[in-house]
Amino acid sequence: MFRLETANLDWSACPAVESVEDRRSGAWVFRNTRMPVATVFENLEVGSSIDEIIEQYDVTREQIQAVLEFAARSLDAPPAPGGAVGTSNAHSV
């Protein structure tokens, strides 16, 4: 099963979320809530539906859709310069 590493995304570019130092130890949460973004992905990973997440947590379908779309766009983004695969100068022995 594919696991999205939410910690590796630049959530600062997603308007639906925020990181506030004194709220959830600075974890990325949905704007104006204490609900960690990672909770959505964790619940989806174990088979919860979006409707179940909405029922269980205080978030809207629009908020969930915003982070899912942001994550999908981030996965489609080109890799950062300098991290190209196959540029090593190592030689076989």
C-alpha positions in Angstrom: 0.0 0.0 0.0 1.2 3.5 -0.9 1.9 5.8 2.1 2.0 9.5 1.6 4.7 11.1 3.8 2.9 14.3 4.8 5.9 15.5 6.7 7.8 15.8 3.4 5.4 18.2 1.8 5.7 22.0 2.0 2.4 22.6 3.7 3.1 26.3 4.0 1.9 26.6 0.4 -1.5 25.1 1.2 -4.0 27.8 2.2 -6.3 25.3 4.0 -3.7 24.5 6.8 -1.5 26.3 9.3 1.2 25.6 11.7 0.9 27.4 15.1 3.7 26.8 17.6 1.4 26.6 20.6 -1.2 24.5 18.8 -0.4 20.7 18.5 3.3 21.5 19.0 3.4 23.3 15.6 2.1 20.3 13.6 0.2 21.2 10.4 -3.5 21.5 11.3 -6.5 22.6 9.4 -6.8 26.4 9.6 -8.5 27.5 12.8 -8.7 24.0 14.2 -6.6 21.6 16.2 -7.1 18.8 13.7 -3.8 17.6 12.3 -3.6 17.2 8.5 -1.8 13.9 9.0 -4.9 12.4 10.7 -6.8 12.5 7.4 -4.1 10.5 5.7 -3.8 8.1 8.5 -7.5 7.4 8.5 -7.7 7.1 4.7 -4.8 4.6 4.9 -6.7 2.3 7.3 -9.7 2.4 5.1 -11.9 5.2 6.5 -14.0 7.1 4.0 -14.1 10.8 3.7 -17.6 10.8 5.1 -16.4 8.8 8.1 -13.6 11.3 8.7 -16.1 14.2 8.5 -18.4 12.5 11.0 -15.6 11.7 13.4 -13.6 15.0 13.2 -14.6 18.6 13.0 -13.6 19.2 9.4 -15.5 19.8 6.2 -15.4 18.0 2.9 -13.9 21.2 1.3 -11.1 21.2 3.8 -10.3 17.5 3.2 -10.5 18.0 -0.6 -8.1 21.0 -0.4 -5.4 19.0 1.4 -5.9 16.0 -0.9 -5.6 18.2 -4.0 -2.6 19.9 -2.6 -0.9 16.6 -1.8 -1.7 15.3 -5.3 -0.3 18.5 -7.0 2.8 18.2 -4.8 3.4 14.6 -5.9 3.3 15.8 -9.5 5.8 18.6 -8.9 9.2 18.2 -10.5 12.0 17.1 -8.1 14.1 19.7 -6.5 17.4 20.6 -8.3 20.5 18.8 -7.0 18.5 15.7 -6.1 18.7 14.0 -9.5 19.1 10.3 -9.4 22.0 8.8 -11.3 24.4 11.7 -10.9 26.8 10.0 -8.6 30.5 9.7 -9.5 30.8 6.3 -7.9 32.5 3.7 -10.0 31.9 -0.1 -9.9 34.6 -2.2 -8.4 
